[in-house]
Amino acid sequence: GEALLHKVGAFAQAISLGPFENGEAECLENPVSECEAQEGKFTVEAENEALALSVFSERPAISWPNGTLTFAIQEHGFGKVAFKVSLSDAFALDNSSLTSRVLFFDIDVLP
């Protein structure tokens, strides 16, 4: 049910794709620089896939660009699940894509 859906605002903070890669505002401040209007994408992966499937009905995800974490818990799901997360960018001027270093977090659902 809806009561099992969780949202954590600003879970990911100080998010940046690098200088001149977060859209038009930075480009307007520095019009002499080439600017990239890139999109970011968070990838969230469970360390233990079987456990994650037993705990979550909606897998944890982090939205771009606001960093909100959302997930839904199975009706009788519980356990401590470890996740790794990274941020990738897209649409660089040279058609490249970069991925951040991997960070880790846990979600502990009590019975």
Secondary structure, 3 states (H helix, E strand, C coil): CHHHEEEECCCCCCCCCCCCCECHHHHHHCCCCCCCECEEEEEEEECCHHHHHHHEEEEEEECCCCCCEEEEECCCCCEEEEEEEEEEEECCCCCCCCECCCEEEEEEECC
